[in-house]
Amino acid sequence: MEKGERAAEGRFLPVPDVLVFLAGNWRVRRSVRDLADGGTGEFTGTTAFGALDGGGLLHRECGTFVWQGVARPAERTLRFLPGSVPGTADVRFADGRPFHDLDLRSGRHLAAHPCAADLYRGEFTVRDAGHWRTVWRVGGPAKDLLLTTDYARED
């Protein structure tokens, strides 16, 4: 995949190996909408995908989350391990609990993660060699959220 390579309009860029694609540093912008009460927020920061001992990538995200005008530092860590099928990943929380699988060989992937009474449904899409997006819809008894995250590769 050459830098600047783009998927055809309305299509996604296939990624033969998700761990190779993600490795490196990304700028992150995430919008958060509470669909129940109209609240909004935004996270801006960076995500680094660095080599993990034993294989895979350690995902470290840090930045600032602003919720309805109040800014707070925010961070999270995930582990992207090689999946059971070559080119895919098994995404886990920092403590090793399973989160979701990730297969971008078609340039698009759907995932689901039950979390207590909530259900997270995610869509991952690759626009080009330097841009990808996640959209999570979170529903449950106390949540009705839409989280849209855009990633842009840092040079």
C-alpha positions in Angstrom: 0.0 0.0 0.0 1.6 3.2 -1.1 1.3 6.4 0.9 -1.6 8.4 -0.6 -3.2 5.3 -2.1 -7.0 5.8 -1.9 -10.0 3.5 -2.0 -12.4 4.1 -4.9 -15.3 6.4 -4.1 -17.8 4.7 -1.8 -15.4 1.7 -1.3 -12.9 0.8 1.3 -9.2 0.1 1.0 -8.4 -3.5 1.7 -5.7 -4.0 4.3 -3.8 -7.4 3.9 -2.3 -7.2 7.4 -4.0 -5.0 10.1 -1.1 -5.0 12.4 1.3 -3.8 9.7 -1.2 -1.1 8.7 -1.8 0.2 12.2 1.9 0.3 13.4 3.1 3.8 14.0 1.6 7.0 15.3 -1.8 8.5 14.5 -3.6 11.8 15.2 -7.1 11.1 16.7 -10.3 13.1 16.7 -13.4 11.5 18.3 -16.9 13.0 18.5 -19.2 11.7 21.2 -23.0 12.3 21.0 -25.4 11.2 23.7 -28.5 10.4 21.5 -30.8 10.4 24.6 -30.1 13.9 25.9 -28.2 15.6 23.1 -25.0 16.0 25.1 -21.8 16.3 23.0 -18.1 15.9 23.6 -14.8 15.6 21.7 -11.5 13.8 22.2 -8.4 15.0 20.5 -5.0 13.4 20.9 -2.7 10.8 19.6 -2.6 7.0 19.4 0.7 5.1 19.1 0.8 1.5 18.0 4.1 0.1 19.2 5.6 -3.4 19.1 4.4 -5.6 21.9 6.7 -8.3 23.4 5.6 -11.6 22.1 4.0 -10.2 19.0 1.2 -7.7 18.2 0.9 -4.1 19.0 0.4 -2.0 22.2 -2.1 0.7 21.5 -1.7 3.8 23.7 -4.1 6.7 23.3 -3.7 10.0 25.1 -5.2 13.4 24.8 -8.0 15.7 26.0 -11.6 14.8 26.3 -14.0 17.8 26.4 -17.5 16.9 27.6 -20.1 19.8 27.4 -17.3 22.4 27.8 -15.3 20.7 30.6 -11.8 19.5 29.5 -10.1 16.5 31.1 -7.0 14.4 30.3 -7.9 11.0 28.9 -6.0 7.9 28.0 -6.5 4.2 27.3 -4.4 1.2 26.4 -5.4 -1.8 24.3 -3.5 -4.8 23.0 -3.8 -5.8 19.4 -2.7 -9.4 19.1 -2.3 -11.5 16.0 -5.7 -13.0 15.1 -6.5 -16.7 14.4 -6.5 -15.9 10.7 -3.3 -14.3 9.1 -3.7 -10.5 8.7 -6.3 -10.1 11.4 -6.1 -9.0 15.1 -7.6 -10.0 18.4 -8.2 -6.8 20.3 -8.0 -6.9 24.1 -8.2 -4.5 27.0 -4.9 -3.7 28.8 -5.7 -6.3 31.5 -6.1 -9.0 28.8 -9.9 -9.3 28.7 -11.3 -9.8 25.2 -12.7 -6.7 23.4 -13.3 -7.6 19.7 -11.8 -9.1 16.6 -10.5 -6.9 13.8 -10.3 -8.0 10.1 -9.7 -5.2 7.6 -8.8 -7.4 4.7 -11.9 -6.0 2.9 -11.2 -2.5 4.2 -14.3 -2.7 6.5 -15.2 -4.7 9.6 -18.2 -5.0 11.9 -17.6 -5.9 15.6 -19.7 -6.3 18.7 -18.8 -6.2 22.4 -21.2 -6.9 25.3 -20.3 -4.9 28.4 -22.5 -5.5 31.4 -26.0 -4.4 30.3 -24.6 -2.4 27.3 -23.9 -3.5 23.8 -21.2 -1.8 21.7 -21.5 -2.3 17.9 -18.6 -1.0 15.9 -17.8 -0.4 12.3 -14.2 0.0 11.2 -13.4 1.4 7.7 -10.1 2.2 5.9 -10.3 5.2 3.6 -6.7 5.2 2.4 -3.2 4.4 3.5 -3.2 7.2 6.0 -6.8 7.4 7.2 -9.3 5.1 8.9 -12.4 5.5 11.0 -14.3 3.7 13.8 -17.9 4.3 14.6 -19.3 2.7 17.8 -23.0 2.7 18.7 -23.4 2.0 22.4 -26.9 1.0 23.7 -28.1 -0.1 27.0 -30.5 0.8 29.8 -28.5 3.9 30.7 -26.6 4.6 27.5 -27.4 5.7 24.0 -24.2 7.0 22.5 -22.6 7.4 19.1 -18.7 7.6 19.1 -17.0 8.5 15.8 -13.2 8.4 15.7 -11.1 9.5 12.8 -7.4 8.5 12.6 -4.8 10.3 10.4 -1.3 8.9 10.2 1.4 11.2 11.5 4.4 11.6 9.1 
